[in-house]
Amino acid sequence: MNETVRDAVNNLAKANFSKKMTFSYRLGRIIRNVNIDDIYYISTTRAPHKLCLVRNDGTAEFAGDIKNIDQQNEFLKKVSQSYLVNPKNIAQINLKKKEIGFPNGDVIKSSRRFTYVMKGMINTYNLKQNSYRI
């Protein structure tokens, strides 16, 4: 009996772990799941209520609100009103220029208000920083 309960708890833990490792978004009636390690950043678009998801293998646009995405996904860090980044996929941070670089060559701007978030990511994730100092 104990082994059965232990196995059931382990299976539930594995199921919850795999669910946490994906980011889900909706394209019309289709729900897409993306591995969180593949996500570079999410940005707003010129169209209202549309977001752009940038991954290591391309981009996708979907309807949504950046504030809700920020609240629902702890692995993303807000660096401006328009951008949520995945700290695991940051290649470089430039605090002087307030820029964040990614492995695909994209560079995004962060706001001065979120400089403390960028400094925290440098310390937490041991990210590379340009030699510029504030």
N, CA, C and O atoms as a GROMACS GRO file, in nm:
protein
  536
    1MET      N    1   0.083  -0.120   0.000
    1MET     CA    2   0.000   0.000   0.000
    1MET      C    3   0.087   0.125   0.000
    1MET      O    4   0.061   0.221  -0.073
    2ASN      N    5   0.191   0.123   0.084
    2ASN     CA    6   0.279   0.239   0.091
    2ASN      C    7   0.350   0.266  -0.042
    2ASN      O    8   0.364   0.381  -0.083
    3GLU      N    9   0.392   0.161  -0.109
    3GLU     CA   10   0.459   0.178  -0.238
    3GLU      C   11   0.365   0.237  -0.341
    3GLU      O   12   0.406   0.322  -0.420
    4THR      N   13   0.242   0.195  -0.341
    4THR     CA   14   0.143   0.247  -0.436
    4THR      C   15   0.120   0.396  -0.416
    4THR      O   16   0.116   0.473  -0.511
    5VAL      N   17   0.105   0.436  -0.290
    5VAL     CA   18   0.084   0.578  -0.259
    5VAL      C   19   0.209   0.658  -0.298
    5VAL      O   20   0.197   0.766  -0.355
    6ARG      N   21   0.327   0.606  -0.266
    6ARG     CA   22   0.452   0.675  -0.299
    6ARG      C   23   0.466   0.692  -0.450
    6ARG      O   24   0.505   0.798  -0.497
    7ASP      N   25   0.432   0.586  -0.527
    7ASP     CA   26   0.438   0.594  -0.672
    7ASP      C   27   0.339   0.697  -0.726
    7ASP      O   28   0.370   0.772  -0.819
    8ALA      N   29   0.219   0.700  -0.669
    8ALA     CA   30   0.118   0.797  -0.713
    8ALA      C   31   0.166   0.939  -0.687
    8ALA      O   32   0.149   1.026  -0.773
    9VAL      N   33   0.224   0.965  -0.571
    9VAL     CA   34   0.275   1.098  -0.538
    9VAL      C   35   0.389   1.136  -0.633
    9VAL      O   36   0.396   1.249  -0.680
   10ASN      N   37   0.478   1.042  -0.660
   10ASN     CA   38   0.588   1.069  -0.754
   10ASN      C   39   0.537   1.100  -0.894
   10ASN      O   40   0.588   1.191  -0.960
   11ASN      N   41   0.437   1.026  -0.940
   11ASN     CA   42   0.380   1.052  -1.072
   11ASN      C   43   0.313   1.188  -1.079
   11ASN      O   44   0.326   1.258  -1.180
   12LEU      N   45   0.244   1.228  -0.975
   12LEU     CA   46   0.183   1.361  -0.970
   12LEU      C   47   0.289   1.469  -0.971
   12LEU      O   48   0.274   1.570  -1.039
   13ALA      N   49   0.395   1.450  -0.897
   13ALA     CA   50   0.503   1.548  -0.892
   13ALA      C   51   0.567   1.563  -1.030
   13ALA      O   52   0.598   1.674  -1.072
   14LYS      N   53   0.588   1.452  -1.100
   14LYS     CA   54   0.646   1.457  -1.235
   14LYS      C   55   0.552   1.528  -1.332
   14LYS      O   56   0.598   1.606  -1.416
   15ALA      N   57   0.423   1.504  -1.322
   15ALA     CA   58   0.325   1.570  -1.409
   15ALA      C   59   0.323   1.719  -1.384
   15ALA      O   60   0.320   1.797  -1.480
   16ASN      N   61   0.325   1.761  -1.259
   16ASN     CA   62   0.328   1.904  -1.228
   16ASN      C   63   0.457   1.967  -1.273
   16ASN      O   64   0.456   2.082  -1.318
   17PHE      N   65   0.569   1.897  -1.263
   17PHE     CA   66   0.698   1.949  -1.305
   17PHE      C   67   0.698   1.974  -1.456
   17PHE      O   68   0.745   2.078  -1.501
   18SER      N   69   0.646   1.879  -1.533
   18SER     CA   70   0.645   1.896  -1.677
   18SER      C   71   0.550   2.008  -1.718
   18SER      O   72   0.575   2.077  -1.817
   19LYS      N   73   0.442   2.029  -1.645
   19LYS     CA   74   0.350   2.136  -1.676
   19LYS      C   75   0.415   2.272  -1.650
   19LYS      O   76   0.390   2.367  -1.725
   20LYS      N   77   0.497   2.282  -1.547
   20LYS     CA   78   0.564   2.408  -1.516
   20LYS      C   79   0.672   2.441  -1.618
   20LYS      O   80   0.710   2.557  -1.630
   21MET      N   81   0.722   2.342  -1.690
   21MET     CA   82   0.832   2.363  -1.782
   21MET      C   83   0.787   2.411  -1.919
   21MET      O   84   0.870   2.425  -2.009
   22THR      N   85   0.658   2.438  -1.938
   22THR     CA   86   0.609   2.486  -2.067
   22THR      C   87   0.534   2.617  -2.049
   22THR      O   88   0.480   2.647  -1.943
   23PHE      N   89   0.533   2.694  -2.157
   23PHE     CA   90   0.456   2.817  -2.164
   23PHE      C   91   0.347   2.794  -2.268
   23PHE      O   92   0.376   2.754  -2.381
   24SER      N   93   0.223   2.820  -2.231
   24SER     CA   94   0.111   2.795  -2.321
   24SER      C   95   0.053   2.927  -2.370
   24SER      O   96   0.038   3.023  -2.293
   25TYR      N   97   0.019   2.930  -2.497
   25TYR     CA   98  -0.050   3.047  -2.553
   25TYR      C   99  -0.149   2.997  -2.658
   25TYR      O  100  -0.139   2.884  -2.706
   26ARG      N  101  -0.243   3.082  -2.691
   26ARG     CA  102  -0.353   3.042  -2.779
   26ARG      C  103  -0.345   3.119  -2.910
   26ARG      O  104  -0.331   3.241  -2.912
   27LEU      N  105  -0.354   3.045  -3.020
   27LEU     CA  106  -0.365   3.100  -3.154
   27LEU      C  107  -0.501   3.059  -3.210
   27LEU      O  108  -0.515   2.949  -3.264
   28GLY      N  109  -0.598   3.145  -3.196
   28GLY     CA  110  -0.734   3.109  -3.237
   28GLY      C  111  -0.786   2.998  -3.149
   28GLY      O  112  -0.802   3.016  -3.028
   29ARG      N  113  -0.814   2.884  -3.209
   29ARG     CA  114  -0.863   2.769  -3.133
   29ARG      C  115  -0.753   2.670  -3.097
   29ARG      O  116  -0.778   2.568  -3.033
   30ILE      N  117  -0.631   2.702  -3.138
   30ILE     CA  118  -0.518   2.612  -3.113
   30ILE      C  119  -0.440   2.660  -2.991
   30ILE      O  120  -0.409   2.779  -2.979
   31ILE      N  121  -0.410   2.569  -2.901
   31ILE     CA  122  -0.327   2.601  -2.785
   31ILE      C  123  -0.189   2.543  -2.810
   31ILE      O  124  -0.175   2.423  -2.834
   32ARG      N  125  -0.088   2.630  -2.805
   32ARG     CA  126   0.050   2.587  -2.830
   32ARG      C  127   0.126   2.583  -2.699
   32ARG      O  128   0.107   2.670  -2.614
   33ASN      N  129   0.211   2.486  -2.682
   33ASN     CA  130   0.300   2.475  -2.566
   33ASN      C  131   0.443   2.489  -2.615
   33ASN      O  132   0.484   2.426  -2.712
   34VAL      N  133   0.520   2.573  -2.545
   34VAL     CA  134   0.660   2.597  -2.579
   34VAL      C  135   0.743   2.569  -2.456
   34VAL      O  136   0.707   2.611  -2.346
   35ASN      N  137   0.853   2.500  -2.472
   35ASN     CA  138   0.946   2.476  -2.363
   35ASN      C  139   1.001   2.610  -2.315
   35ASN      O  140   1.041   2.692  -2.397
   36ILE      N  141   1.002   2.633  -2.185
   36ILE     CA  142   1.045   2.764  -2.134
   36ILE      C  143   1.192   2.792  -2.164
   36ILE      O  144   1.232   2.908  -2.170
   37ASP      N  145   1.271   2.689  -2.182
   37ASP     CA  146   1.412   2.710  -2.213
   37ASP      C  147   1.433   2.762  -2.355
   37ASP      O  148   1.540   2.814  -2.386
   38ASP      N  149   1.333   2.750  -2.441
   38ASP     CA  150   1.342   2.798  -2.579
   38ASP      C  151   1.302   2.944  -2.593
   38ASP      O  152   1.327   3.004  -2.697
   39ILE      N  153   1.239   3.002  -2.492
   39ILE     CA  154   1.188   3.139  -2.500
   39ILE      C  155   1.299   3.238  -2.467
   39ILE      O  156   1.367   3.225  -2.366
   40TYR      N  157   1.316   3.339  -2.555
   40TYR     CA  158   1.409   3.448  -2.529
   40TYR      C  159   1.337   3.562  -2.458
   40TYR      O  160   1.376   3.603  -2.349
   41TYR      N  161   1.231   3.613  -2.522
   41TYR     CA  162   1.155   3.722  -2.461
   41TYR      C  163   1.017   3.733  -2.523
   41TYR      O  164   0.989   3.675  -2.627
   42ILE      N  165   0.931   3.808  -2.456
   42ILE     CA  166   0.797   3.840  -2.504
   42ILE      C  167   0.786   3.991  -2.508
   42ILE      O  168   0.821   4.059  -2.411
   43SER      N  169   0.736   4.044  -2.618
   43SER     CA  170   0.724   4.190  -2.632
   43SER      C  171   0.585   4.227  -2.681
   43SER      O  172   0.512   4.145  -2.737
   44THR      N  173   0.550   4.352  -2.659
   44THR     CA  174   0.425   4.404  -2.712
   44THR      C  175   0.445   4.435  -2.860
   44THR      O  176   0.558   4.450  -2.906
   45THR      N  177   0.336   4.446  -2.932
   45THR     CA  178   0.341   4.482  -3.074
   45THR      C  179   0.265   4.612  -3.094
   45THR      O  180   0.205   4.665  -3.000
   46ARG      N  181   0.269   4.663  -3.214
   46ARG     CA  182   0.194   4.787  -3.242
   46ARG      C  183   0.044   4.765  -3.236
   46ARG      O  184  -0.032   4.857  -3.203
   47ALA      N  185   0.001   4.645  -3.267
   47ALA     CA  186  -0.142   4.613  -3.260
   47ALA      C  187  -0.183   4.597  -3.114
   47ALA      O  188  -0.111   4.533  -3.037
   48PRO      N  189  -0.295   4.654  -3.075
   48PRO     CA  190  -0.337   4.642  -2.936
   48PRO      C  191  -0.370   4.497  -2.898
   48PRO      O  192  -0.427   4.422  -2.976
   49HIS      N  193  -0.333   4.461  -2.777
   49HIS     CA  194  -0.360   4.330  -2.719
   49HIS      C  195  -0.294   4.214  -2.795
   49HIS      O  196  -0.343   4.101  -2.791
   50LYS      N  197  -0.185   4.243  -2.865
   50LYS     CA  198  -0.108   4.139  -2.933
   50LYS      C  199   0.032   4.138  -2.875
   50LYS      O  200   0.090   4.244  -2.850
   51LEU      N  201   0.085   4.018  -2.854
   51LEU     CA  202   0.220   4.001  -2.803
   51LEU      C  203   0.302   3.920  -2.902
   51LEU      O  204   0.248   3.839  -2.978
   52CYS      N  205   0.432   3.942  -2.901
   52CYS     CA  206   0.524   3.868  -2.986
   52CYS      C  207   0.613   3.782  -2.898
   52CYS      O  208   0.682   3.834  -2.809
   53LEU      N  209   0.613   3.653  -2.920
   53LEU     CA  210   0.696   3.559  -2.848
   53LEU      C  211   0.817   3.527  -2.935
   53LEU      O  212   0.802   3.476  -3.046
   54VAL      N  213   0.937   3.557  -2.885
   54VAL     CA  214   1.060   3.530  -2.959
   54VAL      C  215   1.127   3.409  -2.895
   54VAL      O  216   1.160   3.409  -2.776
   55ARG      N  217   1.146   3.304  -2.979
   55ARG     CA  218   1.207   3.179  -2.934
   55ARG      C  219   1.338   3.158  -3.009
   55ARG      O  220   1.373   3.236  -3.097
   56ASN      N  221   1.407   3.053  -2.973
   56ASN     CA  222   1.532   3.022  -3.041
   56ASN      C  223   1.510   2.974  -3.184
   56ASN      O  224   1.604   2.976  -3.264
   57ASP      N  225   1.388   2.933  -3.218
   57ASP     CA  226   1.360   2.884  -3.353
   57ASP      C  227   1.262   2.971  -3.430
   57ASP      O  228   1.209   2.927  -3.532
   58GLY      N  229   1.236   3.093  -3.384
   58GLY     CA  230   1.146   3.182  -3.457
   58GLY      C  231   1.060   3.266  -3.365
   58GLY      O  232   1.088   3.279  -3.246
   59THR      N  233   0.956   3.324  -3.423
   59THR     CA  234   0.866   3.410  -3.347
   59THR      C  235   0.722   3.365  -3.368
   59THR      O  236   0.690   3.292  -3.462
   60ALA      N  237   0.637   3.412  -3.277
   60ALA     CA  238   0.493   3.385  -3.289
   60ALA      C  239   0.419   3.502  -3.226
   60ALA      O  240   0.464   3.558  -3.126
   61GLU      N  241   0.308   3.540  -3.284
   61GLU     CA  242   0.223   3.644  -3.227
   61GLU      C  243   0.096   3.580  -3.174
   61GLU      O  244   0.041   3.487  -3.233
   62PHE      N  245   0.052   3.633  -3.061
   62PHE     CA  246  -0.070   3.581  -3.001
   62PHE      C  247  -0.137   3.693  -2.924
   62PHE      O  248  -0.074   3.792  -2.888
   63ALA      N  249  -0.265   3.676  -2.898
   63ALA     CA  250  -0.342   3.776  -2.823
   63ALA      C  251  -0.313   3.759  -2.675
   63ALA      O  252  -0.305   3.647  -2.625
   64GLY      N  253  -0.297   3.871  -2.607
   64GLY     CA  254  -0.272   3.864  -2.464
   64GLY      C  255  -0.235   3.999  -2.406
   64GLY      O  256  -0.228   4.100  -2.477
   65ASP      N  257  -0.213   3.999  -2.276
   65ASP     CA  258  -0.178   4.119  -2.203
   65ASP      C  259  -0.047   4.093  -2.130
   65ASP      O  260  -0.035   3.994  -2.058
   66ILE      N  261   0.050   4.179  -2.148
   66ILE     CA  262   0.183   4.155  -2.090
   66ILE      C  263   0.179   4.151  -1.938
   66ILE      O  264   0.258   4.081  -1.875
   67LYS      N  265   0.087   4.227  -1.879
   67LYS     CA  266   0.075   4.226  -1.733
   67LYS      C  267   0.029   4.090  -1.683
   67LYS      O  268   0.082   4.038  -1.584
   68ASN      N  269  -0.069   4.031  -1.750
   68ASN     CA  270  -0.118   3.898  -1.711
   68ASN      C  271  -0.012   3.790  -1.732
   68ASN      O  272   0.003   3.700  -1.649
   69ILE      N  273   0.060   3.799  -1.842
   69ILE     CA  274   0.167   3.701  -1.869
   69ILE      C  275   0.273   3.711  -1.760
   69ILE      O  276   0.324   3.609  -1.714
   70ASP      N  277   0.307   3.832  -1.719
   70ASP     CA  278   0.406   3.853  -1.613
   70ASP      C  279   0.360   3.790  -1.482
   70ASP      O  280   0.439   3.726  -1.412
   71GLN      N  281   0.235   3.808  -1.448
   71GLN     CA  282   0.182   3.756  -1.322
   71GLN      C  283   0.171   3.603  -1.322
   71GLN      O  284   0.186   3.540  -1.218
   72GLN      N  285   0.145   3.544  -1.438
   72GLN     CA  286   0.123   3.401  -1.446
   72GLN      C  287   0.251   3.319  -1.465
   72GLN      O  288   0.249   3.198  -1.445
   73ASN      N  289   0.361   3.383  -1.502
   73ASN     CA  290   0.484   3.310  -1.534
   73ASN      C  291   0.602   3.367  -1.456
   73ASN      O  292   0.657   3.471  -1.490
   74GLU      N  293   0.639   3.296  -1.351
   74GLU     CA  294   0.746   3.343  -1.263
   74GLU      C  295   0.883   3.339  -1.328
   74GLU      O  296   0.972   3.412  -1.286
   75PHE      N  297   0.901   3.256  -1.430
   75PHE     CA  298   1.033   3.244  -1.492
   75PHE      C  299   1.067   3.365  -1.579
   75PHE      O  300   1.184   3.384  -1.614
   76LEU      N  301   0.968   3.446  -1.616
   76LEU     CA  302   0.991   3.566  -1.695
   76LEU      C  303   1.012   3.686  -1.604
   76LEU      O  304   0.946   3.698  -1.500
   77LYS      N  305   1.104   3.775  -1.642
   77LYS     CA  306   1.132   3.896  -1.564
   77LYS      C  307   1.095   4.017  -1.648
   77LYS      O  308   1.133   4.027  -1.765
   78LYS      N  309   1.022   4.109  -1.588
   78LYS     CA  310   0.983   4.231  -1.658
   78LYS      C  311   1.097   4.331  -1.653
   78LYS      O  312   1.147   4.363  -1.545
   79VAL      N  313   1.139   4.380  -1.770
   79VAL     CA  314   1.249   4.476  -1.776
   79VAL      C  315   1.204   4.612  -1.832
   79VAL      O  316   1.283   4.707  -1.833
   80SER      N  317   1.081   4.621  -1.878
   80SER     CA  318   1.021   4.748  -1.920
   80SER      C  319   0.871   4.725  -1.935
   80SER      O  320   0.821   4.614  -1.912
   81GLN      N  321   0.800   4.829  -1.973
   81GLN     CA  322   0.656   4.814  -1.992
   81GLN      C  323   0.625   4.722  -2.110
   81GLN      O  324   0.516   4.666  -2.119
   82SER      N  325   0.722   4.705  -2.201
   82SER     CA  326   0.698   4.632  -2.324
   82SER      C  327   0.764   4.495  -2.331
   82SER      O  328   0.733   4.418  -2.422
   83TYR      N  329   0.854   4.462  -2.238
   83TYR     CA  330   0.931   4.339  -2.251
   83TYR      C  331   0.931   4.254  -2.125
   83TYR      O  332   0.945   4.305  -2.013
   84LEU      N  333   0.916   4.123  -2.146
   84LEU     CA  334   0.941   4.021  -2.044
   84LEU      C  335   1.053   3.934  -2.100
   84LEU      O  336   1.046   3.890  -2.214
   85VAL      N  337   1.156   3.908  -2.020
   85VAL     CA  338   1.268   3.829  -2.068
   85VAL      C  339   1.283   3.701  -1.987
   85VAL      O  340   1.242   3.692  -1.872
   86ASN      N  341   1.343   3.602  -2.050
   86ASN     CA  342   1.379   3.478  -1.983
   86ASN      C  343   1.526   3.490  -1.945
   86ASN      O  344   1.612   3.484  -2.033
   87PRO      N  345   1.559   3.509  -1.817
   87PRO     CA  346   1.698   3.531  -1.776
   87PRO      C  347   1.794   3.420  -1.815
   87PRO      O  348   1.914   3.444  -1.829
   88LYS      N  349   1.745   3.299  -1.833
   88LYS     CA  350   1.832   3.187  -1.870
   88LYS      C  351   1.889   3.202  -2.010
   88LYS      O  352   1.992   3.144  -2.042
   89ASN      N  353   1.822   3.281  -2.096
   89ASN     CA  354   1.865   3.294  -2.235
   89ASN      C  355   1.924   3.430  -2.268
   89ASN      O  356   1.931   3.468  -2.384
   90ILE      N  357   1.967   3.503  -2.168
   90ILE     CA  358   2.030   3.632  -2.192
   90ILE      C  359   2.178   3.609  -2.217
   90ILE      O  360   2.245   3.540  -2.140
   91ALA      N  361   2.229   3.668  -2.325
   91ALA     CA  362   2.370   3.653  -2.357
   91ALA      C  363   2.453   3.763  -2.291
   91ALA      O  364   2.567   3.740  -2.252
   92GLN      N  365   2.394   3.884  -2.278
   92GLN     CA  366   2.472   3.997  -2.227
   92GLN      C  367   2.379   4.107  -2.177
   92GLN      O  368   2.270   4.128  -2.231
   93ILE      N  369   2.424   4.176  -2.074
   93ILE     CA  370   2.352   4.292  -2.022
   93ILE      C  371   2.447   4.411  -2.021
   93ILE      O  372   2.560   4.401  -1.974
   94ASN      N  373   2.401   4.524  -2.074
   94ASN     CA  374   2.478   4.648  -2.071
   94ASN      C  375   2.400   4.747  -1.985
   94ASN      O  376   2.301   4.805  -2.030
   95LEU      N  377   2.445   4.766  -1.861
   95LEU     CA  378   2.374   4.854  -1.770
   95LEU      C  379   2.383   5.001  -1.811
   95LEU      O  380   2.289   5.077  -1.789
   96LYS      N  381   2.494   5.041  -1.870
   96LYS     CA  382   2.510   5.181  -1.910
   96LYS      C  383   2.411   5.219  -2.019
   96LYS      O  384   2.346   5.323  -2.012
   97LYS      N  385   2.400   5.133  -2.121
   97LYS     CA  386   2.307   5.160  -2.231
   97LYS      C  387   2.167   5.106  -2.203
   97LYS      O  388   2.074   5.132  -2.279
   98LYS      N  389   2.153   5.029  -2.094
   98LYS     CA  390   2.027   4.966  -2.057
   98LYS      C  391   1.977   4.874  -2.169
   98LYS      O  392   1.862   4.881  -2.212
   99GLU      N  393   2.069   4.789  -2.216
   99GLU     CA  394   2.039   4.696  -2.324
   99GLU      C  395   2.060   4.552  -2.278
   99GLU      O  396   2.146   4.523  -2.195
  100ILE      N  397   1.978   4.464  -2.333
  100ILE     CA  398   1.988   4.321  -2.306
  100ILE      C  399   2.005   4.250  -2.440
  100ILE      O  400   1.924   4.269  -2.531
  101GLY      N  401   2.110   4.168  -2.451
  101GLY     CA  402   2.137   4.096  -2.574
  101GLY      C  403   2.105   3.948  -2.560
  101GLY      O  404   2.115   3.890  -2.452
  102PHE      N  405   2.066   3.888  -2.672
  102PHE     CA  406   2.026   3.747  -2.673
  102PHE      C  407   2.113   3.670  -2.773
  102PHE      O  408   2.175   3.731  -2.860
  103PRO      N  409   2.118   3.538  -2.761
  103PRO     CA  410   2.202   3.458  -2.850
  103PRO      C  411   2.171   3.473  -2.999
  103PRO      O  412   2.260   3.452  -3.082
  104ASN      N  413   2.048   3.508  -3.034
  104ASN     CA  414   2.012   3.523  -3.175
  104ASN      C  415   2.051   3.659  -3.232
  104ASN      O  416   2.027   3.686  -3.350
  105GLY      N  417   2.112   3.746  -3.150
  105GLY     CA  418   2.156   3.877  -3.196
  105GLY      C  419   2.060   3.989  -3.163
  105GLY      O  420   2.095   4.106  -3.178
  106ASP      N  421   1.940   3.958  -3.117
  106ASP     CA  422   1.845   4.063  -3.080
  106ASP      C  423   1.895   4.140  -2.959
  106ASP      O  424   1.953   4.082  -2.867
  107VAL      N  425   1.873   4.271  -2.961
  107VAL     CA  426   1.906   4.357  -2.848
  107VAL      C  427   1.781   4.438  -2.816
  107VAL      O  428   1.724   4.502  -2.904
  108ILE      N  429   1.739   4.434  -2.690
  108ILE     CA  430   1.621   4.510  -2.649
  108ILE      C  431   1.662   4.612  -2.543
  108ILE      O  432   1.764   4.597  -2.475
  109LYS      N  433   1.582   4.715  -2.530
  109LYS     CA  434   1.607   4.820  -2.432
  109LYS      C  435   1.524   4.793  -2.307
  109LYS      O  436   1.409   4.752  -2.315
  110SER      N  437   1.585   4.818  -2.194
  110SER     CA  438   1.509   4.812  -2.069
  110SER      C  439   1.490   4.955  -2.020
  110SER      O  440   1.556   5.047  -2.068
  111SER      N  441   1.401   4.972  -1.926
  111SER     CA  442   1.379   5.107  -1.875
  111SER      C  443   1.463   5.129  -1.749
  111SER      O  444   1.504   5.034  -1.682
  112ARG      N  445   1.486   5.253  -1.719
  112ARG     CA  446   1.566   5.290  -1.602
  112ARG      C  447   1.499   5.239  -1.476
  112ARG      O  448   1.566   5.204  -1.379
  113ARG      N  449   1.369   5.237  -1.477
  113ARG     CA  450   1.292   5.192  -1.360
  113ARG      C  451   1.323   5.048  -1.322
  113ARG      O  452   1.312   5.010  -1.205
  114PHE      N  453   1.362   4.966  -1.420
  114PHE     CA  454   1.388   4.824  -1.396
  114PHE      C  455   1.537   4.791  -1.390
  114PHE      O  456   1.574   4.675  -1.408
  115THR      N  457   1.622   4.889  -1.367
  115THR     CA  458   1.766   4.865  -1.356
  115THR      C  459   1.798   4.768  -1.243
  115THR      O  460   1.887   4.684  -1.256
  116TYR      N  461   1.724   4.779  -1.132
  116TYR     CA  462   1.747   4.688  -1.019
  116TYR      C  463   1.717   4.544  -1.058
  116TYR      O  464   1.781   4.453  -1.007
  117VAL      N  465   1.621   4.522  -1.147
  117VAL     CA  466   1.590   4.387  -1.194
  117VAL      C  467   1.707   4.333  -1.274
  117VAL      O  468   1.745   4.216  -1.260
  118MET      N  469   1.766   4.418  -1.359
  118MET     CA  470   1.880   4.375  -1.440
  118MET      C  471   2.000   4.343  -1.352
  118MET      O  472   2.070   4.244  -1.376
  119LYS      N  473   2.025   4.425  -1.251
  119LYS     CA  474   2.136   4.398  -1.158
  119LYS      C  475   2.111   4.268  -1.083
  119LYS      O  476   2.204   4.190  -1.061
  120GLY      N  477   1.988   4.244  -1.044
  120GLY     CA  478   1.954   4.119  -0.976
  120GLY      C  479   1.975   3.997  -1.065
  120GLY      O  480   2.020   3.893  -1.018
  121MET      N  481   1.943   4.011  -1.196
  121MET     CA  482   1.964   3.900  -1.288
  121MET      C  483   2.113   3.872  -1.305
  121MET      O  484   2.154   3.756  -1.317
  122ILE      N  485   2.195   3.977  -1.307
  122ILE     CA  486   2.340   3.958  -1.318
  122ILE      C  487   2.390   3.876  -1.200
  122ILE      O  488   2.469   3.784  -1.217
  123ASN      N  489   2.345   3.910  -1.082
  123ASN     CA  490   2.390   3.840  -0.962
  123ASN      C  491   2.333   3.698  -0.953
  123ASN      O  492   2.405   3.604  -0.921
  124THR      N  493   2.205   3.684  -0.980
  124THR     CA  494   2.138   3.555  -0.965
  124THR      C  495   2.180   3.454  -1.072
  124THR      O  496   2.207   3.338  -1.040
  125TYR      N  497   2.186   3.498  -1.196
  125TYR     CA  498   2.212   3.406  -1.306
  125TYR      C  499   2.356   3.413  -1.355
  125TYR      O  500   2.389   3.347  -1.453
  126ASN      N  501   2.440   3.492  -1.290
  126ASN     CA  502   2.582   3.504  -1.325
  126ASN      C  503   2.598   3.539  -1.473
  126ASN      O  504   2.673   3.475  -1.546
  127LEU      N  505   2.525   3.643  -1.515
  127LEU     CA  506   2.527   3.684  -1.655
  127LEU      C  507   2.648   3.772  -1.684
  127LEU      O  508   2.704   3.835  -1.594
  128LYS      N  509   2.687   3.775  -1.810
  128LYS     CA  510   2.797   3.861  -1.853
  128LYS      C  511   2.747   4.006  -1.857
  128LYS      O  512   2.634   4.034  -1.898
  129GLN      N  513   2.834   4.094  -1.816
  129GLN     CA  514   2.803   4.237  -1.820
  129GLN      C  515   2.916   4.306  -1.891
  129GLN      O  516   3.032   4.270  -1.871
  130ASN      N  517   2.884   4.405  -1.975
  130ASN     CA  518   2.990   4.483  -2.037
  130ASN      C  519   3.073   4.552  -1.932
  130ASN      O  520   3.030   4.564  -1.818
  131SER      N  521   3.189   4.598  -1.969
  131SER     CA  522   3.279   4.660  -1.872
  131SER      C  523   3.231   4.796  -1.827
  131SER      O  524   3.296   4.859  -1.743
  132TYR      N  525   3.120   4.844  -1.878
  132TYR     CA  526   3.067   4.973  -1.836
  132TYR      C  527   3.014   4.965  -1.694
  132TYR      O  528   2.953   4.866  -1.656
  133ARG      N  529   3.036   5.065  -1.620
  133ARG     CA  530   2.986   5.074  -1.483
  133ARG      C  531   2.899   5.199  -1.470
  133ARG      O  532   2.923   5.300  -1.538
  134ILE      N  533   2.801   5.192  -1.385
  134ILE     CA  534   2.715   5.309  -1.359
  134ILE      C  535   2.772   5.389  -1.246
  134ILE      O  536   2.716   5.491  -1.208
   0.00000   0.00000   0.00000
